[in-house]
Amino acid sequence: MRAGRVAVAVVGALLIAGCGTSTTPLNFKGKTRPAAAENVSVYIGSSELLVDPSHVSAGLVEFNVTNQSGRSERLTVSLPGGHSLAATPKIGSGGTGQLQVRLTDSRYGLNASATVSSPGAAAPTRTLVQFRALRVTKPTRAGNSALLQP
């Protein structure tokens, strides 16, 4: 019985020792790490839309949205011509949501909208709460010297 345990321990040790070894060394010299996403906080209120900061660098932008409006809302990021680029799913009253979008050097519009049913209407209508401009400046640098976030 003791010999069987020793054999299992030896085989297990050999298997664990084999893990993590690589036949080809990894070489990241000369390769850049992408920049981390920029965070933008968005507050949707009953009659206001607040955005902080109001300008970001071009690249990946993560919108952290809180909905305090009292009804389900959706945050939409629009191109300069008004064409919708991306939108969150409906965020319930008191809820939060996130949206990641890759933006280029330009101005974008952020708006919050809700689907509201009015009595006697054939179809729900979309109402715009408020519009905010987001200015995107030059691209971010590579993230090689950036502090990594947990």
N, C-alpha and C positions, 0 to 999 in steps of 0.2 A: 504494500500500500504506500509506504514511504517512498519507494523507488518511483512509483507512478507520479507522485506529486512533484518529485525532483525533476522528472522528465518533462512534465507539463510546464514547470517553472523555467526550465532551460529553453524549451521551444518558444515559450512566450517571450522570454528575454531576447532571443534571436530575432523574432518577428518585430518586436518594438525597436530593436537596434537598426533594423533595415529600413524603418520609416524615416522619412526626412532627408535621406541622402539623394543626391541628384548626380546623374552621370555627366551632365553639362552644367557648368557654373552659370549662374545668372549674372548678367552684366547690364546695369542701367546707366553706365557712363555715357554722357552726352544726350540722354533722353530727359525731356522736361515733364514735370507732373502738371496736370491741368489745374487751373485756378479753382478755388472753392467757389461754390455758388454764393451769390450775394443775397442777403436776406432783406426782404421788404415787409414791414408790418402794415396790414390793412385793417381798418376799423370800419365796419358798416353799421351806421346808426339809422334811426328812423327817418332822418332827413339830411344825413351827412355821410360823406365818404372821406376818411382821413387816411393818408398814405405817408409813411415815414421810412426811409428818406424819399425825397421827391426826385432825386436823380441817382442813377447807378451806372456802373461801367458795363460796357457791352460784354455779353457772355451769358452764362447760366444764371438766372435770377429765380429765387424761390420766394413766392408770396405766401406769407402766413396770415390767414384771414380769420377775423373774429366777427361774428354776426350778432349784433345787439339791437336789431331793428324791430323785433317783435313779429317777423314773418320770415318765411324761407327766402333766401336770396342766393344769387349766383354772381360771382365776380368774373368779369370778362375783360381780357386784354385785347385791345384793338390796334390795328395798324393805323398810320397817319390818315389814310383815306376812309377810315371807318369800318374796314373789313375786319371781322373778328378773327383773331389769331388763336386764342385759347380761352377756355372757361372752366371754372370749377363745377363740380356737380352741385346740386342744390344744397345749401348749408342751412340747416334748421335754425330757428331762433335760439340764441344762446350757444350755438355750436361754433366749431372751428373747422377750418379746411386749409389745404395747402395746394399750391400750383407751381410747377417748375416750367419755365419757358426760357428758351435761348433767344436773347434779344440782340439786335445789331445797333449800330450807331444811328439813332433817330429819336423821334418823339412818339410815344405810345399813349393811348388813352385807356384809363381804367374806369369801368362803370359797374355799378351794382344794379341788378334788375330782379324783379320778382314777377311771377305769374299770378295775376289777381283775377278772380272770377267776380263779375258784377251781376247782380240779379237781372234776369231777362236777357243777358247777352248770349249769343249763340256759341261763342268761343271765348276762352280766357284771353285777356289782354296783357301785354307786357308793359310794365311801367318802369321808367328810368328813375332811380333814386337820385343819383348825382354823378357827375363826370369829373375825373381828376387826370391831369397830364403827368406823365412820367418821362423824364428826359434821360436818355441813354448817351453816355459819353464814350470816350475812347476805350478800346478793349482792355481787359485786365491782363496783367503780366502772368507768366507761368507761376505756379504755386510752389516752386522748389524751396523758397525761403519762408513760406507761410507756415505759421503755427498750425499743426494739425488739431482739429477739433474732435472731441470724443463722440 
